[in-house]
């Protein structure tokens, strides 16, 4: 229960978001369309990174 209240969860979220944005930049150049990048970020990166991060402290 204490794990859920710990600020470690928030600290883990920030560093994960940084690399995600960097990857998007590289993909944006490949796709050439900002719309596709946004969709992929919300449908893949965001959920993929937030999923495991939220499961660790939640469990």
N, C-alpha and C positions, 0 to 999 in steps of 0.2 A: 504494500500500500504506500509505503514511503517513497518507493521508486517513482510512482506516478507524480508525486508532488515535487520531486527533485528537479532542479533547473537543467539537469543534464540533457533532458529531452529537447529543450529549446536550443541548447548549444549545438546539439547534433543536427538540428534542422538547418541552422544558418550555413554551416560549411557544406552541407549537401546541396543547398540551392546555388552556391557559387559555381561549382563544376557543371551543374545542369545548364546554367545560362551560357557558359563557355561552349558547351557542346552544341547548343542551339545556334550560336553564331556561325559555327562551322557548317552546320546543316543548312542554315539560311542561304549561304552562298551556293551550296550544291543545288538546292531546290530552286532558288531564285524567287520564291514566292513567300512573303512574310505571313500570309494567311495560313499556309500549310504548316509553317513552323509553330505558329501559335496553337494550332489544333493538336499537333504532336506533343507540344509541351504540356498542354492541359490533359490530354488523353493518355499520355505515356509517361513522360519524365515526372511530372508533378505527382501523379497517382503512384507511380513506381517508387519514387523516393519517399513520399509521405506514408505509403502503405507500411513498409517494413519499420520505419522510424516510429510510427504510432503503435505498431504491434508490440514492439519491444517494451516500452514503458507501460503499455496497457496490460500486457500479460503479467 
